[in-house]
Amino acid sequence: MNLLINLLSVIFLNRENFIIIRNAEKDDLIKVIEINRRCLPENYSYTFFEAILKDYPKSFFVAETYEGEIVGYVMCRVERVLSKISSFRIKKSGHIISIAVIPEYRGLGIGKLLMLNALKSLKEEYGCEESFLEVRVSNKIAIKLYLDLGYKIVDVLKSYYIDGEDAYMMVKAL
Ligand SMILES: CC(C)(COP(=O)(O)OP(=O)(O)OC[C@H]1O[C@@H](n2cnc3c(N)ncnc32)[C@H](O)[C@@H]1OP(=O)(O)O)[C@@H](O)C(=O)NCCC(=O)NCCS
């Protein structure tokens, strides 16, 4: 393992055990898809995950335990959209497509660290000026995480999800 581990990429659980955040690789995808299906009702095909990894590898991260188990991921896409912060400007915006951490590893700061790595990469590697995401209005934990990271609710997307639930559109300047 690279000894020069970026401080933004490690969570020490105790003296011996730690979690690292690193860029995803193709071999991780089966596990990432398993986590996605376990944690979220919004699921995607293998080819979708593969295409996102191919097109935006630097903002696709996984969380891995010291024993090599993948326990979380975040994947993003860069989109040119009408700015949701300053009107009438097209901007490169980093869309957080999906993030999940398996239940056994929640509340340890992994979700936050995945997001911080994704946001850093969207800005520094892909030149994004904003980031946006959709979240179920009932998903209090995720909404709190995003608010803490500086996202703001800018819209309510009525019946956005297949079961009819509304989504908040949240945006953050990078
Ligand atoms: C949202 C999710 C990724 C957060 O992952 P996580 O690793 O638990 O997040 P963190 O440990 O970094 O916690 C982030 C914040 O969430 C809050 N939080 C985490 N677990 C919580 C819990 N069980 N109860 C209440 N708040 C909780 C904490 O307030 C924390 O903020 P803090 O830094 O002030 O303590 C995770 O809950 C998850 O996978 N949920 C299911 C999938 C999902 O909803 N994805 C988002 C779709 S938009």
PDBQT file of the ligand as one rigid body, heavy atoms in Angstrom, charges set to zero:
ROOT
HETATM    1  C1  LIG A 201     -26.159   8.498   3.903  1.00  0.00    +0.000 C 
HETATM    2  C2  LIG A 201     -25.002   7.549   4.246  1.00  0.00    +0.000 C 
HETATM    3  C3  LIG A 201     -24.164   7.331   3.003  1.00  0.00    +0.000 C 
HETATM    4  C4  LIG A 201     -24.141   8.206   5.335  1.00  0.00    +0.000 C 
HETATM    5  O1  LIG A 201     -23.032   7.357   5.547  1.00  0.00    +0.000 OA
HETATM    6  P1  LIG A 201     -22.246   7.315   6.964  1.00  0.00    +0.000 P 
HETATM    7  O2  LIG A 201     -20.947   6.673   6.702  1.00  0.00    +0.000 OA
HETATM    8  O3  LIG A 201     -23.107   6.755   8.015  1.00  0.00    +0.000 OA
HETATM    9  O4  LIG A 201     -22.076   8.877   7.195  1.00  0.00    +0.000 OA
HETATM   10  P2  LIG A 201     -21.143   9.564   8.296  1.00  0.00    +0.000 P 
HETATM   11  O5  LIG A 201     -20.723   8.577   9.322  1.00  0.00    +0.000 OA
HETATM   12  O6  LIG A 201     -20.117  10.325   7.557  1.00  0.00    +0.000 OA
HETATM   13  O7  LIG A 201     -22.165  10.537   8.972  1.00  0.00    +0.000 OA
HETATM   14  C5  LIG A 201     -22.544  11.711   8.363  1.00  0.00    +0.000 C 
HETATM   15  C6  LIG A 201     -23.590  12.380   9.206  1.00  0.00    +0.000 C 
HETATM   16  O8  LIG A 201     -24.770  11.598   9.158  1.00  0.00    +0.000 OA
HETATM   17  C7  LIG A 201     -25.330  11.515  10.464  1.00  0.00    +0.000 C 
HETATM   18  N1  LIG A 201     -25.585  10.133  10.811  1.00  0.00    +0.000 N 
HETATM   19  C8  LIG A 201     -24.893   9.052  10.426  1.00  0.00    +0.000 A 
HETATM   20  N2  LIG A 201     -25.484   7.952  10.921  1.00  0.00    +0.000 NA
HETATM   21  C9  LIG A 201     -26.543   8.366  11.621  1.00  0.00    +0.000 A 
HETATM   22  C10 LIG A 201     -27.564   7.717  12.339  1.00  0.00    +0.000 A 
HETATM   23  N3  LIG A 201     -27.610   6.382  12.443  1.00  0.00    +0.000 N 
HETATM   24  N4  LIG A 201     -28.501   8.466  12.912  1.00  0.00    +0.000 NA
HETATM   25  C11 LIG A 201     -28.499   9.787  12.808  1.00  0.00    +0.000 A 
HETATM   26  N5  LIG A 201     -27.562  10.479  12.137  1.00  0.00    +0.000 NA
HETATM   27  C12 LIG A 201     -26.614   9.775  11.550  1.00  0.00    +0.000 A 
HETATM   28  C13 LIG A 201     -24.381  12.060  11.447  1.00  0.00    +0.000 C 
HETATM   29  O9  LIG A 201     -25.012  13.190  11.986  1.00  0.00    +0.000 OA
HETATM   30  C14 LIG A 201     -23.188  12.469  10.667  1.00  0.00    +0.000 C 
HETATM   31  O10 LIG A 201     -22.898  13.790  10.960  1.00  0.00    +0.000 OA
HETATM   32  P3  LIG A 201     -21.799  14.145  12.071  1.00  0.00    +0.000 P 
HETATM   33  O11 LIG A 201     -20.519  14.236  11.317  1.00  0.00    +0.000 OA
HETATM   34  O12 LIG A 201     -22.302  15.434  12.552  1.00  0.00    +0.000 OA
HETATM   35  O13 LIG A 201     -21.804  13.046  13.091  1.00  0.00    +0.000 OA
HETATM   36  C15 LIG A 201     -25.537   6.193   4.819  1.00  0.00    +0.000 C 
HETATM   37  O14 LIG A 201     -26.446   6.477   5.851  1.00  0.00    +0.000 OA
HETATM   38  C16 LIG A 201     -26.204   5.314   3.788  1.00  0.00    +0.000 C 
HETATM   39  O15 LIG A 201     -25.558   4.554   3.077  1.00  0.00    +0.000 OA
HETATM   40  N6  LIG A 201     -27.547   5.403   3.682  1.00  0.00    +0.000 N 
HETATM   41  C17 LIG A 201     -28.279   4.561   2.738  1.00  0.00    +0.000 C 
HETATM   42  C18 LIG A 201     -28.041   5.013   1.324  1.00  0.00    +0.000 C 
HETATM   43  C19 LIG A 201     -28.458   6.461   1.137  1.00  0.00    +0.000 C 
HETATM   44  O16 LIG A 201     -29.424   6.920   1.699  1.00  0.00    +0.000 OA
HETATM   45  N7  LIG A 201     -27.687   7.183   0.301  1.00  0.00    +0.000 N 
HETATM   46  C20 LIG A 201     -27.971   8.561   0.001  1.00  0.00    +0.000 C 
HETATM   47  C21 LIG A 201     -28.920   8.648  -1.113  1.00  0.00    +0.000 C 
HETATM   48  S1  LIG A 201     -29.191  10.339  -1.624  1.00  0.00    +0.000 SA
ENDROOT
TORSDOF 0
